[in-house]
Amino acid sequence: MLKVRTIYRFLALLWIIIIVSCGTPTSKNNNPKKSGSTKTAAQILGDSNYLAICYGGYRYDTRDSQPSLVQIKEDMKLLHAMGIKVLRTYNTKFKEIETILESITELQKEDSTFELYVMLGAWIDCENAWTNKPPNHEKENEVANTMEIKRAVDLANKYPNIVKMISVGNEARVKWATAYFVQPNIILKWVNYLQNLKKENKLDKNIWITSSDNFASWGGGDTIYHCKDLENLIQAVDFVSIHTYPVLDTHYDSDFWGSKKSELQLPKNEAVEMLMQRAVEFAQKQYNSVEKYVRRVDTTKRIHIGETGWASTSDGFFGPDGSKACDEFKAGIYYKLMRKWTNEAKISCFYFEAFDEKWKAAGNIKDAENHFGLLDINGRAKYGLWHLVDQGVFKGLKRDGKTIAKTYDGKLEDLMKQVELPKILKD
């Protein structure tokens, strides 16, 4: 048996070597195309004219049903009408990502003013992730991760005018992601690999490499994350991409969350605005904590927000029987305030997310994970986008044959009936 296992390990290693060597161009004729006159990551990030968003186009409760080219083109038109010019995606193994890139290419051919770029995600897993075996967080799923990176490189080289950033891993270093997280040296390995491809002219030198992870994983929380490999990772990436989710912390770290007694005398909408301002201040606190740590390592490194958002529905920790955080009004106010802060601070904010997706918690339609979209699954604009409907930016556009209308038929009084104030804070 030992001999057989040795042979299998040798064959697996040989397969990985073949994949990597075949997946990166080596001849002069295979060098990546030049970017032409399109924007670079350095020009895009921090520019408030280039609003960013996280995108998944799945309509059903499983990713086995991939969105079509027609469906994604509809979505791209809607996002572009909203002023979105940068998308973040999450993995390369599904057909969806190439369909996104194909749709943008077609739309640019149809309209030379259509401008939309992509931060391409490459998913990273530990050994035994998503299996019935105990996950080994010290080792990676080398075959799967190698394929993810190979496809990311291939797509970046095939669509150099669109793919401007590559993000290695999604919350792949935060320790509560017990099903799949890896140690920072694994992410560092792949970031360095991509940076070396740039040096070897096998990947556009203007593509920026990062890793998108929880603020704590970037050194902004518990010191348990502080280590030499994290310092090396900060130095290796072109920018730091952090996640901050005050909506989740309304349950897990809730000292900031609540209404003040003095605010209860105000109209409900005004009391909620003050509540959500404190939520944004909580996100700013997390951002600043990362900045403080990163500056100790590299004073020049820019920090952007790879994810933040606010669910509009929850029947769990964040709903009416929990922290009372999730409703469309609070979500809309959070979106407005986050855009204001990040635009003024020249921080790119990949807001999570564009549309609701049902596959994330397929067993419970009311789970918060299914309701982070600025538009619902049917393409109705939630409260945070009502003003865009009023402005007519969606005129003539549809999602799956449906025009873009407001939720609650645009009746704020009906929406406000669903809004509850949380616990009382001490003044």
Buried (B, 14 or more C-beta within 10 A) or exposed (E): EEEEEEEEEEEEEEEBEEBBEEBBBEEEEEBBEEBEEBBBBBEBBBBBEBBBBBBBBBBBBEBEEBBBEEBBBBBBBBBBBBBBBBBBBBBBEBEBBBBBBBBBBBBBEEEEEBBBBBBBBBBBBBBBBEEEEEBEBEEBBBEBBBBBBBBBBBBBBBBBBBBBBBBBBBBBBBBEBEEBBBBBBBBBBBBBBBBEBBEEEBBBEBBBBBBBBBBBBBBBBEEEBEBEBBBBBBEBBBBBBBBBBBBBBBBEEBEBBBBBEEBEEBEBEEBBBBBBBBBBEBBBBBBEBBBEBBEEBBEEBBBBBBBBBBBBBBBBBBBEEBBBBBBBBBBBBBBBBBBEBBBEEEBBBBBBBBBBBBBBBBEEEEBBBBBBBBBBBBBBBBBBBBEBBEEEBBEEBEBEEEEBBBBBEBEEEEBBEBBBBBEEBEE
